[in-house]
Amino acid sequence: MKIMVVDDDQQITKVLARYFSSKHYTVITANDGKTAVELAQTEFPHLVFLDVNMPGMDGFATLTGIRNVNSSIKVIMISGDSSPAFVERARELGAIDFI
């Protein structure tokens, strides 16, 4: 299984990539939404962990871009803000979960 981790905080992408790699998953990372959408087109991840708050292309726009590339890619949104509005919007756009 191939997992993509997307977060503008490089420390978070490194920690999550290390963890999932230790569990024998193939891991790719991106630090911005544009790169994440491009990687979705070429790397075909099965699962994406996607930060909501990123400069430029935020997580919601990135989620839409990834879903347009391939609607079967599973996306879990990540945010320190778990307000009901964020969770509802993420689910409306196709995220399978929100942590």
N, C-alpha and C positions, 0 to 999 in steps of 0.2 A: 504494500500500500504506500502511496506517495502522499505526503502531507506538506502543505505550504503554510508557513507562518508569516503573517504580514503585520508589521508594527514599525512605526517611525522610531521607536526606542530600540536601538541596536542591541542593548543589553538583554531586553526581553526576547528578541528573536534568537540571540545566541543561547540563552538558557533553555528556551523551549526546543530549539533545534537539537541541542545536546541531549535533552531528556528523551525526545522521540527517537533520535538516532540510537540511543542506548537500548531502546526497546525494539530495535531492528527495523524501523521504518525508514524509508527514503525521505529525506527532508530537503525542501528548498525554501529559501527565505526571500523576502522583499521588504524594503523599508519605505515604500510609498505605493500608493494605489495604482499609478500608471504602470509601474514595473510589475505589480501583481497581476494586472489584467493581461499584460504581454506574456508573462510566464504561464498564465492559465491557458493561453493559446498554443504554447509550444511544449509545455511540460505535462499538461493534463493531470493535475493533482486529483486525488480522490476526495480529500478533505482539506479545508482551509480554515485556519484560525486567524481571524481578521479583527484588528483594532478598529474601533469606531472613530476615535479622535486622532486624525492625522492631518498635517498641513497639506494644502493643495486639494487633492482628491481625497475626500473623507471616506470612512469605511462604508457608508451607505451608497455612495456613488461607485465605489470599488465593488461592492456586492452586486450592484446592478450590472456593472461591466462583466464581472465573472459569470453571472447567471446568463448574460447574453452570449458569452463565448460557449458555455456548455451548461445547460440547466440541470444536469445530473451531478455536478460538483456540489458536494455538501459543504456548507459554510456555517461555522460557529463564530458568532461575534464576541469580541472581548472588549470590556470597558469597565472603568472604575465607576461609571455612572450607570446604575441599573434602574433608572426611572422607568415607570410603566410606558411612557411615550417612546423611549428608546427601544425597549423590548418589542412593543407592538410594531413599530416601524420596521425593525429588523425582520420580524416574522412576515410582515406584509411583503417585504422585498425578497423573501425566499430563504432566509436563514433558518437552519434547523434548530438552533439553540442560541442562547445568549448567556455568557458568564462574565 
